[in-house]
Amino acid sequence: MSENRYINLVETSLEVIRNSHVPLRSSKYSNKKYTQHQLLTLIILKEEIRMNYRDFSELLHILTPIREILRLKDIPHFTTIQKFLSRIPALTFRIILKKVIRNIHQKGEIIRITSIDSTGFTSSYASHYYSKRINKTRKSFIKASIAVDSDKLIVLGWKFSKVPVHDSQHAKSLMNQVIRITKSECFTMDKGYDSEKIHQYIREIIGAESVIPVRKWDGKIYSGKYRREMIENFNQQKYGQRNMVETVFSVIKRRYGGECQVEKILQPVKRNQNQNGSP
C-alpha cells in the first residue's frame, strides 16, 4: 500500500467500484473514451481534495501516478466529469455503498444499534455578500438524513430533500435501505421521530427494537402501545449511542463544510426518484 493517501484513495475506490459490478459503460451508445469506473473514481478524488471541476481537470495533467492507476490516456475535460455526475443514477451510489458495508461487516453480522438523524446543508448559490446586500437570509438548504452503525460509525443509508420536511418522512426510507443490506437489532432516533407508526414499523415489520424518546404537547403525552413502553421502560444506555450519528455529521461538516451546490448534488437523486418513485 502506498504511503500517499490520495493514491490509496484512488486504488481503494477503483477496486470497490469494480467489485460492485458497476458497468464500464452506461449504454452501448456511450462515449468509449472513458469508463464509468474512471469517472466515478475521479469524482471521489475531486471531492476529497475539494477543488472545482475546472481546476481539478488542470491538476490531473501533473498527477501522473493517478493517471497510471486509472489507465487514463487522455485528461477528461472538466465538463465531461461534471456532466457525468449529473447523469449518473443515485442507485449506482447505493450499490457501491452496499459493497463497502458488506466488505466491512462479516457475513451474517448483525448491527447492534443503528442511529438515525438529520441535518441541513446550505446552498452555495447565494453568496454571503449577496444575502447581506439584499438584506435577506438564505433559506435554501438541503435536508439530509443518514443512518449510521453506532459501533463502527459507518453510513448505512441516506435520504435528501431540497425543501424542509419533517424528520419522520425520511425514517422509513432509511430503515428500508439498512435492512436491504444487513440486519440491525435496534434503531435509535431523537424526539423528532417520535411516532407510533415508526415504532410499529420497527417492531412489527422489521422485527427490531426501537428507542425513541416521547414528545410532550402542552404538557400532555398522546400515547400508543409502544410510546407508553418508551415512557415506562426507556433504555437510556442504548439511546446514548444515538450521539454517534451526530459525530458523523460533525466530521462531514468539519471536513467538507456546511455548504453544497444543491442542484449538482441532488440532480441525479431527483431524477432517480422521478423515474422510480421515492426510495
ChimeraX attribute file (.defattr): number of C-alpha atoms within 10 A of each C-alpha:
attribute: neighborCount
match mode: 1-to-1
recipient: residues
	/A:1	7
	/A:2	9
	/A:3	7
	/A:4	8
	/A:5	10
	/A:6	14
	/A:7	17
	/A:8	14
	/A:9	16
	/A:10	20
	/A:11	17
	/A:12	13
	/A:13	21
	/A:14	21
	/A:15	13
	/A:16	19
	/A:17	24
	/A:18	15
	/A:19	12
	/A:20	18
	/A:21	13
	/A:22	16
	/A:23	13
	/A:24	14
	/A:25	14
	/A:26	14
	/A:27	9
	/A:28	7
	/A:29	7
	/A:30	10
	/A:31	10
	/A:32	11
	/A:33	9
	/A:34	19
	/A:35	16
	/A:36	18
	/A:37	20
	/A:38	21
	/A:39	19
	/A:40	20
	/A:41	20
	/A:42	23
	/A:43	16
	/A:44	15
	/A:45	19
	/A:46	17
	/A:47	13
	/A:48	13
	/A:49	11
	/A:50	12
	/A:51	13
	/A:52	12
	/A:53	18
	/A:54	13
	/A:55	11
	/A:56	20
	/A:57	20
	/A:58	14
	/A:59	13
	/A:60	17
	/A:61	13
	/A:62	10
	/A:63	11
	/A:64	12
	/A:65	11
	/A:66	19
	/A:67	18
	/A:68	10
	/A:69	13
	/A:70	19
	/A:71	11
	/A:72	16
	/A:73	10
	/A:74	11
	/A:75	14
	/A:76	18
	/A:77	13
	/A:78	15
	/A:79	12
	/A:80	14
	/A:81	20
	/A:82	16
	/A:83	11
	/A:84	15
	/A:85	18
	/A:86	17
	/A:87	14
	/A:88	18
	/A:89	18
	/A:90	18
	/A:91	14
	/A:92	16
	/A:93	16
	/A:94	16
	/A:95	15
	/A:96	18
	/A:97	20
	/A:98	19
	/A:99	17
	/A:100	19
	/A:101	16
	/A:102	14
	/A:103	11
	/A:104	11
	/A:105	13
	/A:106	9
	/A:107	9
	/A:108	9
	/A:109	12
	/A:110	13
	/A:111	19
	/A:112	14
	/A:113	25
	/A:114	28
	/A:115	29
	/A:116	30
	/A:117	26
	/A:118	23
	/A:119	16
	/A:120	18
	/A:121	18
	/A:122	18
	/A:123	19
	/A:124	16
	/A:125	14
	/A:126	13
	/A:127	11
	/A:128	12
	/A:129	9
	/A:130	13
	/A:131	12
	/A:132	11
	/A:133	9
	/A:134	8
	/A:135	9
	/A:136	10
	/A:137	11
	/A:138	16
	/A:139	11
	/A:140	17
	/A:141	21
	/A:142	24
	/A:143	20
	/A:144	20
	/A:145	24
	/A:146	23
	/A:147	27
	/A:148	28
	/A:149	24
	/A:150	25
	/A:151	13
	/A:152	12
	/A:153	15
	/A:154	18
	/A:155	20
	/A:156	24
	/A:157	22
	/A:158	21
	/A:159	19
	/A:160	20
	/A:161	17
	/A:162	17
	/A:163	10
	/A:164	14
	/A:165	13
	/A:166	11
	/A:167	20
	/A:168	18
	/A:169	12
	/A:170	23
	/A:171	21
	/A:172	15
	/A:173	17
	/A:174	21
	/A:175	24
	/A:176	13
	/A:177	18
	/A:178	22
	/A:179	13
	/A:180	9
	/A:181	16
	/A:182	17
	/A:183	18
	/A:184	20
	/A:185	15
	/A:186	21
	/A:187	27
	/A:188	25
	/A:189	25
	/A:190	19
	/A:191	14
	/A:192	15
	/A:193	23
	/A:194	18
	/A:195	19
	/A:196	17
	/A:197	15
	/A:198	18
	/A:199	23
	/A:200	18
	/A:201	15
	/A:202	20
	/A:203	16
	/A:204	11
	/A:205	9
	/A:206	16
	/A:207	14
	/A:208	17
	/A:209	16
	/A:210	26
	/A:211	28
	/A:212	26
	/A:213	21
	/A:214	23
	/A:215	18
	/A:216	11
	/A:217	8
	/A:218	6
	/A:219	6
	/A:220	8
	/A:221	13
	/A:222	12
	/A:223	16
	/A:224	14
	/A:225	10
	/A:226	20
	/A:227	25
	/A:228	15
	/A:229	13
	/A:230	18
	/A:231	14
	/A:232	9
	/A:233	10
	/A:234	17
	/A:235	14
	/A:236	11
	/A:237	8
	/A:238	17
	/A:239	20
	/A:240	13
	/A:241	18
	/A:242	24
	/A:243	16
	/A:244	21
	/A:245	26
	/A:246	18
	/A:247	13
	/A:248	17
	/A:249	19
	/A:250	15
	/A:251	12
	/A:252	12
	/A:253	13
	/A:254	10
	/A:255	11
	/A:256	14
	/A:257	12
	/A:258	17
	/A:259	15
	/A:260	16
	/A:261	14
	/A:262	18
	/A:263	16
	/A:264	13
	/A:265	14
	/A:266	17
	/A:267	17
	/A:268	19
	/A:269	23
	/A:270	18
	/A:271	16
	/A:272	18
	/A:273	15
	/A:274	10
	/A:275	8
	/A:276	8
	/A:277	9
	/A:278	11
	/A:279	14
